[in-house]
Amino acid sequence: MICELDGDQSVGELAARRPGALAVLRQSGIDGCCGGAEKLADACLHAGISLEELSRRLNAAPVPPKVRDWTEAAAGELIAHIVGVHHAYVRAHAPILLRLAAAVHRVHGAHHPELAEMEAAVGRLCDELDAHMDKEERILFPYIERLESAGTEREDWTPPPFGTVRHPIAMMLREHAAAGNEVAELRRLSAEYRLPEDACASYRGLFQELQEFERDLTEHIHLENNILFPRAEKLESALLADLAQEQRR
C-alpha cells in the first residue's frame, strides 16, 4: 500500500488507519499514541524528519501480519479487547517489573545509582496505571457502552454525572501522557535499555520486561487515544443531536 502523507492529517489518524505505522512512527521519533492529536507536519518538524522521508520509511516497512482493524469494530468489542488483553497484561506484568526493579537495585545499586530512580519510576508507573485502569473500567468504559446501545435503549437514557464524555476522556489523556513520561524517563535512565557489562540474569530480565511493557503500553494507549476516545465523542454527539431533534418534534 503506497503511502502519500498529508501534513494536515493527525498522527493518530495515520496510526489508526495504516497497519505497521505505529512502529515506524516510534522509530522515527514520533509519538503515535500520546501525541496522536499532533499534525503530521508538526510532528515531523519536531522529530527532525521530512514528511517525504517519513512517507519513504512507511512505504519501505515490511507489511505486518494481518491484524484486526479496530477502526471497524464496535466500541464494546474494542473495550473488551483493551480490558482482556492490555489491562490484563499490565496487571500480570506490573508485579514482575516491581520485583525485578527492586532486586536489581538491591544487588547492583552501589555501582549503578540510576537504578534507584528506575525503581521509583517503575513504582510510580505501576501505581498510576492501576488507578487509571480502575477508573476506565468503573466509569468511562461502561458509559461508552451505554452510548453505543442508546439507539435501542434510548428511553432509559440519563445524562452522566460528569456532564459529557469529553471530561473523563481529557483526564485519561492526561494520565496517558504521564505514563508516557514515566516510560521516557525509564528509557533515559537505562540509556535506551543498554545493559552494562556486569549485568546479571535479573538485570537482563528487567530490561527485557521494560521493553515488552513499553510495546504493550504503546499499543494500549494507541487503541484508546486514536480509536476508542474519538469514537466515543462521535457517539455522544450523534446521540445528543438525535435527542434534541426528538424534543423539537
Order of alpha helices (4+ residues) and beta strands (2+ residues): alpha-alpha-alpha-alpha-alpha-alpha-alpha-alpha-alpha-alpha-alpha
